[in-house]
Amino acid sequence: MPHLSPLNWTLIYFIIWSLILSNMISLETFNPILMKLPNKD
């Protein structure tokens, strides 16, 4: 198993957080649109 340097860990954390934040932003953006749609179970 390769040893990761602190810089690589920082980069990995940054990518993970950016993905999480982008998902939260997209959810907040599309949530009003989804709320206007009729619920189809």
N, CA, C and O atoms as a GROMACS GRO file, in nm:
protein
  164
    1MET      N    1   0.086  -0.119   0.000
    1MET     CA    2   0.000   0.000   0.000
    1MET      C    3   0.089   0.124   0.000
    1MET      O    4   0.173   0.140   0.089
    2PRO      N    5   0.072   0.211  -0.097
    2PRO     CA    6   0.160   0.328  -0.107
    2PRO      C    7   0.133   0.429   0.004
    2PRO      O    8   0.019   0.449   0.047
    3HIS      N    9   0.240   0.492   0.047
    3HIS     CA   10   0.226   0.593   0.152
    3HIS      C   11   0.187   0.726   0.089
    3HIS      O   12   0.250   0.772  -0.006
    4LEU      N   13   0.082   0.788   0.143
    4LEU     CA   14   0.035   0.915   0.090
    4LEU      C   15   0.096   1.030   0.169
    4LEU      O   16   0.097   1.028   0.292
    5SER      N   17   0.146   1.127   0.099
    5SER     CA   18   0.202   1.244   0.165
    5SER      C   19   0.090   1.335   0.214
    5SER      O   20  -0.022   1.326   0.165
    6PRO      N   21   0.118   1.423   0.309
    6PRO     CA   22   0.014   1.516   0.358
    6PRO      C   23  -0.049   1.598   0.247
    6PRO      O   24  -0.168   1.632   0.252
    7LEU      N   25   0.031   1.629   0.145
    7LEU     CA   26  -0.023   1.707   0.034
    7LEU      C   27  -0.130   1.626  -0.040
    7LEU      O   28  -0.233   1.680  -0.080
    8ASN      N   29  -0.105   1.498  -0.057
    8ASN     CA   30  -0.204   1.413  -0.125
    8ASN      C   31  -0.331   1.401  -0.041
    8ASN      O   32  -0.442   1.403  -0.094
    9TRP      N   33  -0.315   1.387   0.092
    9TRP     CA   34  -0.432   1.378   0.178
    9TRP      C   35  -0.513   1.508   0.172
    9TRP      O   36  -0.636   1.505   0.171
   10THR      N   37  -0.443   1.620   0.168
   10THR     CA   38  -0.513   1.749   0.159
   10THR      C   39  -0.590   1.759   0.028
   10THR      O   40  -0.703   1.808   0.025
   11LEU      N   41  -0.528   1.710  -0.078
   11LEU     CA   42  -0.593   1.713  -0.208
   11LEU      C   43  -0.716   1.622  -0.209
   11LEU      O   44  -0.820   1.657  -0.264
   12ILE      N   45  -0.702   1.504  -0.148
   12ILE     CA   46  -0.815   1.410  -0.142
   12ILE      C   47  -0.930   1.472  -0.062
   12ILE      O   48  -1.046   1.466  -0.104
   13TYR      N   49  -0.898   1.531   0.054
   13TYR     CA   50  -1.002   1.593   0.136
   13TYR      C   51  -1.070   1.708   0.062
   13TYR      O   52  -1.191   1.727   0.072
   14PHE      N   53  -0.990   1.784  -0.011
   14PHE     CA   54  -1.046   1.897  -0.086
   14PHE      C   55  -1.143   1.848  -0.192
   14PHE      O   56  -1.249   1.908  -0.212
   15ILE      N   57  -1.107   1.740  -0.261
   15ILE     CA   58  -1.195   1.685  -0.365
   15ILE      C   59  -1.324   1.632  -0.303
   15ILE      O   60  -1.433   1.654  -0.356
   16ILE      N   61  -1.311   1.562  -0.191
   16ILE     CA   62  -1.430   1.506  -0.125
   16ILE      C   63  -1.523   1.618  -0.080
   16ILE      O   64  -1.644   1.611  -0.100
   17TRP      N   65  -1.466   1.721  -0.017
   17TRP     CA   66  -1.549   1.830   0.032
   17TRP      C   67  -1.614   1.908  -0.083
   17TRP      O   68  -1.728   1.953  -0.072
   18SER      N   69  -1.540   1.923  -0.192
   18SER     CA   70  -1.596   1.994  -0.307
   18SER      C   71  -1.714   1.916  -0.366
   18SER      O   72  -1.812   1.975  -0.410
   19LEU      N   73  -1.702   1.783  -0.365
   19LEU     CA   74  -1.812   1.701  -0.416
   19LEU      C   75  -1.933   1.712  -0.324
   19LEU      O   76  -2.046   1.723  -0.370
   20ILE      N   77  -1.908   1.708  -0.194
   20ILE     CA   78  -2.018   1.718  -0.098
   20ILE      C   79  -2.087   1.854  -0.108
   20ILE      O   80  -2.210   1.862  -0.109
   21LEU      N   81  -2.008   1.960  -0.117
   21LEU     CA   82  -2.066   2.093  -0.126
   21LEU      C   83  -2.143   2.111  -0.256
   21LEU      O   84  -2.250   2.172  -0.257
   22SER      N   85  -2.090   2.058  -0.364
   22SER     CA   86  -2.160   2.071  -0.492
   22SER      C   87  -2.292   1.994  -0.489
   22SER      O   88  -2.391   2.037  -0.548
   23ASN      N   89  -2.292   1.879  -0.420
   23ASN     CA   90  -2.416   1.802  -0.408
   23ASN      C   91  -2.518   1.877  -0.324
   23ASN      O   92  -2.637   1.877  -0.356
   24MET      N   93  -2.473   1.941  -0.217
   24MET     CA   94  -2.565   2.017  -0.132
   24MET      C   95  -2.621   2.136  -0.208
   24MET      O   96  -2.740   2.165  -0.198
   25ILE      N   97  -2.538   2.203  -0.284
   25ILE     CA   98  -2.583   2.319  -0.360
   25ILE      C   99  -2.683   2.276  -0.468
   25ILE      O  100  -2.783   2.344  -0.490
   26SER      N  101  -2.656   2.165  -0.534
   26SER     CA  102  -2.746   2.118  -0.638
   26SER      C  103  -2.880   2.077  -0.577
   26SER      O  104  -2.986   2.099  -0.637
   27LEU      N  105  -2.875   2.016  -0.458
   27LEU     CA  106  -3.000   1.977  -0.391
   27LEU      C  107  -3.081   2.101  -0.354
   27LEU      O  108  -3.202   2.103  -0.371
   28GLU      N  109  -3.014   2.204  -0.304
   28GLU     CA  110  -3.085   2.326  -0.268
   28GLU      C  111  -3.140   2.396  -0.391
   28GLU      O  112  -3.242   2.465  -0.383
   29THR      N  113  -3.074   2.379  -0.503
   29THR     CA  114  -3.118   2.444  -0.625
   29THR      C  115  -3.238   2.372  -0.686
   29THR      O  116  -3.332   2.436  -0.732
   30PHE      N  117  -3.234   2.240  -0.685
   30PHE     CA  118  -3.340   2.163  -0.750
   30PHE      C  119  -3.455   2.131  -0.655
   30PHE      O  120  -3.559   2.084  -0.700
   31ASN      N  121  -3.437   2.155  -0.526
   31ASN     CA  122  -3.542   2.122  -0.431
   31ASN      C  123  -3.672   2.198  -0.459
   31ASN      O  124  -3.778   2.135  -0.459
   32PRO      N  125  -3.671   2.329  -0.482
   32PRO     CA  126  -3.797   2.400  -0.515
   32PRO      C  127  -3.862   2.345  -0.641
   32PRO      O  128  -3.985   2.338  -0.649
   33ILE      N  129  -3.781   2.306  -0.738
   33ILE     CA  130  -3.837   2.251  -0.862
   33ILE      C  131  -3.904   2.117  -0.834
   33ILE      O  132  -4.012   2.089  -0.887
   34LEU      N  133  -3.840   2.035  -0.750
   34LEU     CA  134  -3.897   1.904  -0.719
   34LEU      C  135  -4.022   1.920  -0.633
   34LEU      O  136  -4.114   1.839  -0.644
   35MET      N  137  -4.025   2.020  -0.549
   35MET     CA  138  -4.142   2.040  -0.463
   35MET      C  139  -4.264   2.081  -0.544
   35MET      O  140  -4.377   2.055  -0.504
   36LYS      N  141  -4.242   2.144  -0.658
   36LYS     CA  142  -4.354   2.185  -0.742
   36LYS      C  143  -4.412   2.068  -0.821
   36LYS      O  144  -4.526   2.074  -0.866
   37LEU      N  145  -4.333   1.962  -0.837
   37LEU     CA  146  -4.382   1.846  -0.912
   37LEU      C  147  -4.475   1.764  -0.824
   37LEU      O  148  -4.455   1.756  -0.703
   38PRO      N  149  -4.576   1.702  -0.884
   38PRO     CA  150  -4.665   1.614  -0.806
   38PRO      C  151  -4.590   1.490  -0.762
   38PRO      O  152  -4.505   1.438  -0.834
   39ASN      N  153  -4.623   1.443  -0.644
   39ASN     CA  154  -4.555   1.324  -0.590
   39ASN      C  155  -4.604   1.199  -0.661
   39ASN      O  156  -4.724   1.172  -0.669
   40LYS      N  157  -4.509   1.124  -0.713
   40LYS     CA  158  -4.543   0.998  -0.780
   40LYS      C  159  -4.470   0.885  -0.709
   40LYS      O  160  -4.350   0.867  -0.726
   41ASP      N  161  -4.544   0.809  -0.631
   41ASP     CA  162  -4.482   0.700  -0.555
   41ASP      C  163  -4.453   0.582  -0.644
   41ASP      O  164  -4.401   0.481  -0.597
   0.00000   0.00000   0.00000
